[in-house]
Amino acid sequence: MSGGGGRLWLIPLALVVTGALALAATWSTAGRIESDLAARARAALGEAGLPAAGVTFDGRDARIGDVPPEQAQRALDAVRELDGVRTAELAEPAAEREPEFSGDERQRLQADLDRLLAAQPITFRPDTAELTPQGERAVSQVVDLVEKAPTDTTFEIGGHVAPVPGGDPRTAEELSRQRAEAVADRLVAAGIARERVHPVGYGDTRPRSDGGASELDRRVEITVR
């Protein structure tokens, strides 16, 4: 009795082994079916004049890729007509990656921006965040340069004001920030994504002219990040 009871544990073990073998056989069969279907599908696509098209199977369901839009229907028809194919659909085209901006390209863009703003600064009317006509023209040219950069390139928009003897540093910083935001808003209105422009106010801490009171001190600078 005890001997028979001792062998009872073999029953569930046998069931586990049998199940595992059945599952392995199923996977093997499914793999052979997919391999056969894929080989026949590639041959059918080649005969249809689409040798560069790729096809994969999930069971009996096909996904076809690398097919020009004008040849999509021909590819679908060629695969769907095969015996054993249940469904066929086009794979989503891979999104084209925008080329990354190299370090040299960033430096060239920064140099172009620096030359532009040296020749035509983004300037403002005294004590305001209102662009001068020259400033408006300069911003338009900045847009032309910024639009050529990859969409992952960001820009610091640095606002500045002219030093005022006895002036409040907090007031100067606030006005410089408003100037930076005015330019950032124009870039966004021109189609540059908001998250790519970062306005910063530097107050009167970076005067450009000797006396610190010229139009050059009421400016915005653009830095590639």
C-alpha positions as CSV (number, residue, x, y, z in Angstrom):
1,M,0.0,0.0,0.0
2,S,2.7,2.3,1.0
3,G,4.6,1.4,-2.2
4,G,1.6,2.3,-4.4
5,G,1.1,5.6,-2.5
6,G,4.7,6.4,-2.9
7,R,4.3,6.2,-6.7
8,L,1.3,8.6,-6.8
9,W,3.7,11.6,-7.2
10,L,4.6,10.2,-10.6
11,I,1.2,11.0,-11.9
12,P,1.3,14.8,-11.7
13,L,4.9,14.6,-12.9
14,A,3.8,12.7,-16.0
15,L,1.1,15.2,-16.6
16,V,3.6,18.1,-16.5
17,V,6.0,16.3,-18.8
18,T,3.2,15.4,-21.2
19,G,2.0,19.0,-21.2
20,A,5.4,20.4,-21.8
21,L,6.0,18.0,-24.7
22,A,2.7,19.0,-26.2
23,L,3.4,22.7,-25.8
24,A,6.9,22.2,-27.4
25,A,5.3,20.4,-30.3
26,T,2.8,23.1,-30.8
27,W,5.5,25.8,-30.8
28,S,7.5,23.8,-33.2
29,T,4.5,23.3,-35.5
30,A,3.6,27.0,-35.3
31,G,7.2,27.9,-36.1
32,R,7.3,25.7,-39.2
33,I,4.0,27.2,-40.4
34,E,5.2,30.7,-40.0
35,S,8.5,29.9,-41.7
36,D,6.7,28.2,-44.6
37,L,4.2,31.1,-45.0
38,A,7.0,33.7,-44.8
39,A,9.0,31.9,-47.5
40,R,6.0,31.6,-49.8
41,A,4.9,35.2,-49.1
42,R,8.4,36.5,-50.0
43,A,8.3,34.5,-53.3
44,A,4.8,35.9,-54.1
45,L,6.0,39.4,-53.5
46,G,9.0,38.8,-55.7
47,E,6.7,37.5,-58.5
48,A,4.5,40.6,-58.0
49,G,7.6,42.8,-58.7
50,L,8.1,43.7,-55.0
51,P,11.4,41.8,-54.1
52,A,12.4,44.5,-51.6
53,A,9.2,44.1,-49.5
54,G,9.6,42.5,-46.1
55,V,7.0,40.2,-44.5
56,T,6.7,38.6,-41.1
57,F,4.0,36.3,-39.6
58,D,2.4,36.0,-36.2
59,G,0.7,32.6,-36.6
60,R,-1.2,33.0,-39.9
61,D,-1.4,36.8,-39.8
62,A,1.0,38.7,-42.1
63,R,2.6,42.1,-41.7
64,I,4.2,43.6,-44.8
65,G,6.7,46.4,-44.7
66,D,9.0,48.4,-47.0
67,V,6.3,48.9,-49.6
68,P,5.8,52.2,-51.5
69,P,2.3,53.6,-51.0
70,E,1.4,53.2,-54.6
71,Q,2.3,49.5,-54.5
72,A,0.6,48.7,-51.2
73,Q,-2.5,47.1,-52.6
74,R,-0.5,44.9,-55.0
75,A,1.5,43.6,-52.0
76,L,-1.6,42.9,-49.9
77,D,-3.3,41.0,-52.7
78,A,-0.2,38.9,-53.4
79,V,0.0,37.8,-49.8
80,R,-3.7,37.4,-49.1
81,E,-4.1,35.0,-52.0
82,L,-1.7,32.5,-50.5
83,D,-3.2,29.3,-49.0
84,G,-3.0,29.4,-45.2
85,V,-2.8,33.2,-44.8
86,R,-5.6,34.4,-42.5
87,T,-5.0,38.2,-42.6
88,A,-2.5,40.6,-44.1
89,E,-1.8,44.2,-43.3
90,L,0.8,46.8,-43.9
91,A,3.3,47.5,-41.1
92,E,3.4,51.1,-39.9
93,P,6.2,52.9,-41.6
94,A,9.1,53.7,-39.3
95,A,9.2,57.3,-38.3
96,E,12.1,59.1,-40.0
97,R,14.6,60.3,-37.5
98,E,15.7,63.8,-37.9
99,P,19.4,64.0,-38.2
100,E,21.1,65.1,-34.9
101,F,22.8,68.4,-34.8
102,S,26.6,67.8,-34.5
103,G,28.8,70.0,-32.3
104,D,30.3,71.7,-35.3
105,E,26.8,72.5,-36.7
106,R,25.7,73.9,-33.3
107,Q,28.8,76.1,-33.4
108,R,28.1,77.3,-36.9
109,L,24.5,78.1,-36.0
110,Q,25.7,80.1,-32.9
111,A,28.2,81.9,-35.1
112,D,25.5,82.8,-37.6
113,L,23.3,84.1,-34.8
114,D,26.1,86.1,-33.3
115,R,27.0,87.7,-36.6
116,L,23.3,88.5,-37.3
117,L,22.8,90.1,-33.9
118,A,26.1,92.0,-34.1
119,A,25.0,93.5,-37.4
120,Q,21.4,94.0,-36.4
121,P,20.7,93.7,-32.7
122,I,17.3,92.9,-31.3
123,T,16.7,96.2,-29.7
124,F,13.8,97.8,-27.6
125,R,12.4,101.2,-26.9
126,P,13.7,102.7,-23.6
127,D,12.1,101.4,-20.4
128,T,9.8,99.0,-22.3
129,A,9.6,95.5,-23.8
130,E,8.5,97.0,-27.1
131,L,10.7,96.1,-30.0
132,T,12.1,98.8,-32.2
133,P,11.5,98.4,-36.0
134,Q,15.1,97.2,-36.2
135,G,14.4,94.7,-33.5
136,E,11.4,93.4,-35.3
137,R,13.5,92.8,-38.5
138,A,16.2,91.1,-36.5
139,V,13.7,88.7,-34.9
140,S,12.4,87.8,-38.3
141,Q,15.9,86.9,-39.4
142,V,16.5,84.9,-36.2
143,V,13.4,82.8,-37.1
144,D,14.9,82.0,-40.5
145,L,18.1,80.6,-38.8
146,V,16.3,78.8,-36.0
147,E,13.9,77.0,-38.3
148,K,16.9,75.2,-40.0
149,A,17.9,73.6,-36.7
150,P,16.7,70.1,-35.7
151,T,13.6,70.2,-33.5
152,D,15.5,68.9,-30.5
153,T,17.7,72.1,-30.5
154,T,16.8,74.6,-27.8
155,F,17.6,78.2,-27.4
156,E,18.2,80.5,-24.5
157,I,16.6,83.9,-25.1
158,G,18.6,86.3,-22.9
159,G,17.1,89.7,-22.1
160,H,19.2,92.8,-21.1
161,V,18.5,96.4,-20.1
162,A,20.7,99.5,-19.9
163,P,22.1,100.3,-16.5
164,V,20.4,103.2,-14.7
165,P,22.2,105.0,-11.9
166,G,20.5,104.2,-8.7
167,G,18.1,101.8,-10.4
168,D,16.4,98.9,-8.7
169,P,18.1,95.6,-9.8
170,R,14.8,93.7,-9.4
171,T,13.1,96.2,-11.8
172,A,15.9,95.8,-14.2
173,E,15.7,92.0,-14.1
174,E,11.9,92.0,-14.6
175,L,12.1,94.3,-17.6
176,S,14.9,92.1,-19.1
177,R,12.8,89.0,-18.6
178,Q,9.8,90.7,-20.3
179,R,12.1,91.5,-23.3
180,A,13.2,87.9,-23.5
181,E,9.6,86.7,-23.3
182,A,8.6,89.2,-26.0
183,V,11.1,87.6,-28.4
184,A,10.3,84.1,-27.3
185,D,6.6,84.8,-28.0
186,R,7.4,85.9,-31.6
187,L,9.5,82.8,-32.2
188,V,6.6,80.6,-31.0
189,A,4.1,82.6,-33.1
190,A,6.4,81.9,-36.1
191,G,6.1,78.1,-35.5
192,I,9.0,77.3,-33.1
193,A,7.8,75.0,-30.3
194,R,7.4,76.7,-27.0
195,E,9.5,74.1,-25.2
196,R,12.5,75.0,-27.4
197,V,12.8,78.6,-26.2
198,H,13.8,79.5,-22.7
199,P,13.6,83.2,-21.8
200,V,16.0,84.5,-19.1
201,G,16.3,88.0,-17.7
202,Y,19.9,89.2,-17.0
203,G,18.9,92.7,-15.9
204,D,21.6,95.3,-16.3
205,T,24.5,93.0,-15.4
206,R,25.9,92.7,-18.9
207,P,26.1,96.1,-20.6
208,R,27.6,96.1,-24.0
209,S,28.4,99.8,-24.5
210,D,31.1,101.8,-22.6
211,G,28.6,104.1,-20.9
212,G,26.0,101.3,-20.5
213,A,23.1,103.5,-21.8
214,S,23.0,102.9,-25.6
215,E,20.5,101.0,-27.7
216,L,22.9,98.0,-27.6
217,D,22.3,97.6,-23.9
218,R,18.5,97.2,-24.5
219,R,18.8,94.0,-26.3
220,V,18.1,90.2,-26.5
221,E,20.8,87.6,-27.2
222,I,20.2,84.1,-28.5
223,T,22.3,81.1,-27.3
224,V,22.1,77.6,-28.8
225,R,21.7,75.0,-26.1
